[in-house]
Amino acid sequence: MHFTAYDIPLDEETQISIPTAIVSSHDYTDAFAQLRAAVDQITFVQVQTRFHLDKLKVELSKKISNLENAFLTASDNQDRVVLAQTNVLRKEMQAQKNALSKELDVMRKEVQDQKATFVHDMLEFRVESQQNFQILSAQLSELIAYINRGRDDKKGEVSSSRGPQPP
């Protein structure tokens, strides 16, 4: 970019105008580089009076300030977006945590119910086993008594067939 005498007006009535740059937040580096290049190309010969030089400095300072303000605004907006996204993420994580906690509580309740059912079934089985054991023991005792009675009866028959036994 080269400036000519037509680029910078020489009379005092003409206002120096530098186009306003509308720059997106990711183009700031390029915008500052272009501004630096433009400033570097301005020579004192192109600005022939001190008045024009001062006006140019003021305009350049305004443009730099505008770029700085735009950068700060974009940075602030980006911070707000990140904060909002963080809050949304935090809320989503809390909702997922609550949902998982509820699922875990349901599962814990189911396991406790299954455990209670199992313990109850085991106690019933033990009671039934004890009852069956007692019934079998009683039946076995009756069977043994019956067998012993039968044997005693047979001994009595055998001894009576032989006759009375000597005292």
C-alpha positions as CSV (number, residue, x, y, z in Angstrom):
1,M,0.0,0.0,0.0
2,H,1.5,3.3,-1.1
3,F,0.0,6.7,-0.2
4,T,0.1,9.6,-2.6
5,A,-0.6,13.3,-2.2
6,Y,-4.2,12.6,-3.2
7,D,-4.7,10.2,-0.3
8,I,-4.0,12.9,2.3
9,P,-5.7,16.3,1.7
10,L,-3.5,19.3,2.1
11,D,-6.0,22.0,2.8
12,E,-7.2,22.5,6.4
13,E,-10.9,22.3,5.5
14,T,-10.8,18.8,4.3
15,Q,-11.3,16.2,7.0
16,I,-9.0,13.2,7.2
17,S,-11.1,10.1,7.1
18,I,-9.9,6.6,7.6
19,P,-12.4,3.9,6.9
20,T,-13.8,2.2,10.1
21,A,-12.8,-1.4,10.2
22,I,-15.5,-3.8,11.2
23,V,-13.5,-6.8,12.4
24,S,-14.7,-10.1,13.8
25,S,-13.1,-11.3,17.0
26,H,-10.8,-13.7,15.2
27,D,-9.6,-11.1,12.7
28,Y,-8.0,-8.8,15.3
29,T,-4.5,-10.0,14.6
30,D,-4.9,-9.3,10.8
31,A,-6.5,-5.9,11.5
32,F,-3.7,-4.8,13.8
33,A,-1.1,-6.0,11.3
34,Q,-2.8,-4.0,8.5
35,L,-3.0,-0.9,10.7
36,R,0.7,-1.2,11.6
37,A,1.6,-1.6,7.9
38,A,-0.4,1.4,7.0
39,V,1.2,3.5,9.7
40,D,4.7,2.3,8.7
41,Q,4.1,3.3,5.1
42,I,3.2,6.9,6.0
43,T,6.2,9.1,5.7
44,F,6.7,12.7,6.7
45,V,7.0,13.7,3.1
46,Q,3.4,12.5,2.4
47,V,2.2,14.6,5.3
48,Q,3.4,18.0,4.4
49,T,2.3,20.1,7.3
50,R,2.4,19.6,11.1
51,F,-1.3,20.2,11.2
52,H,-2.0,17.3,8.9
53,L,0.3,15.1,10.8
54,D,-1.4,15.9,14.1
55,K,-4.8,15.2,12.5
56,L,-3.6,11.9,11.1
57,K,-2.2,10.9,14.5
58,V,-5.6,11.8,16.1
59,E,-7.5,9.7,13.5
60,L,-5.0,6.8,13.9
61,S,-5.4,7.0,17.6
62,K,-9.1,6.9,17.3
63,K,-9.0,3.9,15.0
64,I,-6.6,2.1,17.4
65,S,-8.9,2.9,20.3
66,N,-11.9,1.6,18.3
67,L,-10.0,-1.6,17.6
68,E,-9.0,-2.0,21.3
69,N,-12.6,-1.3,22.4
70,A,-14.0,-3.8,19.8
71,F,-11.4,-6.4,21.0
72,L,-12.4,-5.8,24.7
73,T,-16.1,-6.0,23.8
74,A,-15.6,-9.2,21.9
75,S,-13.4,-10.6,24.7
76,D,-16.1,-9.7,27.2
77,N,-18.8,-11.2,25.1
78,Q,-16.8,-14.4,24.7
79,D,-16.3,-14.6,28.4
80,R,-20.0,-14.2,28.9
81,V,-20.7,-17.0,26.4
82,V,-18.2,-19.3,28.0
83,L,-19.7,-18.5,31.5
84,A,-23.2,-19.2,30.1
85,Q,-22.0,-22.5,28.5
86,T,-20.3,-23.5,31.7
87,N,-23.5,-22.8,33.7
88,V,-25.5,-24.8,31.2
89,L,-23.0,-27.7,31.4
90,R,-23.0,-27.5,35.2
91,K,-26.9,-27.7,35.2
92,E,-26.8,-30.6,32.8
93,M,-24.2,-32.4,34.9
94,Q,-26.3,-31.8,38.0
95,A,-29.4,-33.2,36.2
96,Q,-27.5,-36.3,35.2
97,K,-26.2,-36.7,38.7
98,N,-29.7,-36.5,40.1
99,A,-31.0,-38.9,37.5
100,L,-28.2,-41.4,38.3
101,S,-28.8,-41.0,42.0
102,K,-32.4,-41.8,41.5
103,E,-31.6,-44.8,39.4
104,L,-29.1,-45.9,42.1
105,D,-31.7,-45.5,44.8
106,V,-34.1,-47.6,42.8
107,M,-31.5,-50.3,42.3
108,R,-30.5,-50.2,46.0
109,K,-34.2,-50.6,47.0
110,E,-34.6,-53.5,44.6
111,V,-31.5,-55.2,46.0
112,Q,-32.7,-54.6,49.5
113,D,-36.1,-56.1,48.6
114,Q,-34.5,-59.1,47.0
115,K,-32.3,-59.6,50.0
116,A,-35.3,-59.3,52.4
117,T,-37.2,-61.9,50.2
118,F,-34.1,-64.2,50.2
119,V,-33.7,-63.9,54.0
120,H,-37.4,-64.6,54.5
121,D,-37.3,-67.6,52.2
122,M,-34.2,-68.9,54.0
123,L,-35.9,-68.6,57.4
124,E,-39.0,-70.3,56.0
125,F,-36.8,-73.1,54.6
126,R,-35.0,-73.4,58.0
127,V,-38.4,-73.6,59.9
128,E,-39.7,-76.2,57.4
129,S,-36.5,-78.2,57.6
130,Q,-36.6,-78.2,61.3
131,Q,-40.3,-79.3,61.2
132,N,-39.5,-82.0,58.7
133,F,-36.5,-83.1,60.8
134,Q,-38.7,-83.4,63.9
135,I,-41.4,-85.3,61.9
136,L,-38.8,-87.7,60.5
137,S,-37.3,-88.1,64.0
138,A,-40.7,-88.9,65.5
139,Q,-41.5,-91.3,62.6
140,L,-38.1,-93.0,63.0
141,S,-38.6,-93.3,66.8
142,E,-42.0,-94.9,66.1
143,L,-40.5,-97.2,63.6
144,I,-37.7,-98.2,66.0
145,A,-40.2,-98.7,68.8
146,Y,-42.3,-100.9,66.5
147,I,-39.3,-102.9,65.4
148,N,-38.3,-103.3,69.0
149,R,-41.8,-104.4,70.1
150,G,-41.9,-106.9,67.3
151,R,-38.6,-108.3,68.4
152,D,-39.7,-108.4,72.0
153,D,-42.9,-110.2,70.9
154,K,-40.9,-112.7,69.0
155,K,-38.6,-113.3,71.9
156,G,-41.6,-113.9,74.0
157,E,-43.0,-116.5,71.6
158,V,-39.8,-118.3,71.2
159,S,-39.3,-118.5,75.0
160,S,-42.9,-119.7,75.5
161,S,-42.5,-122.4,73.0
162,R,-39.5,-123.8,74.8
163,G,-41.2,-123.7,78.0
164,P,-40.7,-121.7,81.1
165,Q,-37.2,-120.7,81.7
166,P,-35.5,-121.6,84.9
167,P,-35.2,-118.9,87.4
